[in-house]
Each structure stands twice: as structure tokens, then as C-alpha cells.
Amino acid sequence: MKREVQQTVLRKMCRLSLVLIAVFASANLAPRAVAQSVDEVIAKNIQAHGGLEKLKTVQTLRTTGKFTQGSFRAGFLQENKRPGKVREEALIQGLAQVQAYDGKTGWQISPFGGRKDAELLAQDDLKGLTIDADIDGPLADYKEKGHKAELVGHDSVEGTDCYKIKLLLKNGDVRYYFLDADSFLEIKMENQSNIRGSVQFTENFYGDYEQVNGLFFPFAFEGGEKGSPVRTKYTVEKIEVNVPLDDALFSMPVAKPDAKVDAKENRSAPQGTR
């Protein structure tokens, strides 16, 4: 009889332990259970940056800074203007490598290859630039832009618990966003892109968020091939909101006539036609 009583007490204690474990687990999960759908997590991410309403007040954006890769150092400049315009420059030894998109046409100037005139970008090279042209970022209003989002679950980035969002872009590229489970700001982004028939995997890490005009931007980020220890490190020095930017900055410049050709044509032209 005594043994039966002991077994009954033991069973009750086991059930009580299970109940306590369940209650404890629920208590720990409750704060994050509020944001379980992908739309709720994305909404919290946008709110963490300052909110969609504040974001929509940004008409232009200018970001300046420096980047390094090993011993190599250079400056960079990125300018954005609604709707869908972007110009990116890498400033090296007084020369500027330029890539730009005016909402319709993508072009570049590569002075280091001896080319001074602008040339059209190939479609694959244009893919990333068109995404950069979106001031709000691809997560904001993603459905209206033709993207598809999915909440994959949780993952860890250097010990930080993150929400992991898979975003299938309209152009076919895939991005994975890792959002800090507490702040909802981006810590990491992985990109899978098809370039000239081959799939490329890259990753970016973000940090040092600072507030500018009521919006939070990362002032330090680095990126490179996924899994590679070699990364390009970017340090933002200044972000300017709603600065005047002429549309001509984003439009492909017309090639200037060769001065020597003009001079030759003028010398050979008959009298009275000049």
C-alpha cells in the first residue's frame, strides 16, 4: 500500500513538472509569439527603421564614406532619388567608377579600363542596381513590387537570435534577411543571384546603426562571397536626406565628339561651308 502511495505521488510530481515546464516555455516564448507572421515581422523591421510614414518623406538620399579590402582603400558615394533613380561611385586616386540607373536605363563609366564615355550595362549587371534604386528597400510594400516573402523561422548570427525572412525578388534573385529578434533591425543579409548563367552567393553584415532625420541607418557594413573570410568593409561618414539632386546625375551622358575628328573635318571642309 505504501508503494502504491509513493507511485501515485511520483506520477503527480511528474505531471506537475511537465505543467511547470510548459508554463515556463510559454512565458519565455510569449513576447516573440506576437510577431509570427512574415508581414508582422516586416512591419516591425520597418518601424524599427523609423516607420513607413517617415520613410516615405525621403525624396533624395546621399551616402558618402570609405571602403577597404585588405590594404586597398577608396571612397564611395551613393545618391538616390525617387522614383527609382540611383548613382553609385567608387572614388580611386581622383577617378570615379560610375554606375547609374535613371529608372529606365542603366549605364556605367569605367575610367580604369581606358573608357571615358558612358556605356550601357548588361541586364545581369543591372539587377543589383535596380534594387539599390529603391529608397524604401525591397521589404517595404514588397507585394506591390512583385516580390514574395516567407518567414523561415529563427536562426543565430554570431550568437544573436534572429528572425529569418526569405524574399523572392521579382527578378528571380533570392534574399535572406536576418533580423535581430529584439530590435528587428538587419544584422545580416544573404543574396543568391543568377549572373550570366551562374549562381552567385554573397552575404552582407550590418551594424553601428545611427539615427538621421528620424530614421535609422547602418553606418558600418561589410560583404563578400558567402563563407569567404575576405570581405569588403564599408564605413559611412555621412548620410544626407532630401538634398537637391538633379535628374541629369542619373541620366546617361551623351558621348562627346572626338576633338581631333572635328578638327580634321573642319580643315577638309570647302570654303563657305564653315
Sequence and secondary structure as in RCSB ss.txt:
>XXXX:A:sequence
MKREVQQTVLRKMCRLSLVLIAVFASANLAPRAVAQSVDEVIAKNIQAHGGLEKLKTVQTLRTTGKFTQGSFRAG
FLQENKRPGKVREEALIQGLAQVQAYDGKTGWQISPFGGRKDAELLAQDDLKGLTIDADIDGPLADYKEKGHKAE
LVGHDSVEGTDCYKIKLLLKNGDVRYYFLDADSFLEIKMENQSNIRGSVQFTENFYGDYEQVNGLFFPFAFEGGE
KGSPVRTKYTVEKIEVNVPLDDALFSMPVAKPDAKVDAKENRSAPQGTR
>XXXX:A:secstr
 HHHHHHHHHHHHHHHHHHHHHHHHHHHHHHHHTS SHHHHHHHHHHHHT HHHHHT  EEEEEEEEEETTEEEE
EEEEEETTTEEEEEEEETTEEEEEEE SS EEEE GGGT  S EE  HHHHHHHHHHT TT TTTTTTTTT EEE
EEEEEEETTEEEEEEEEE TTS EEEEEEETTT  EEEEEEEEEETTEEEEEEEEEEEEEEETTEEEEEEEEEEE
TT S  EEEEEEEEEES    GGGTS       HHHHHHHHHHS TT  
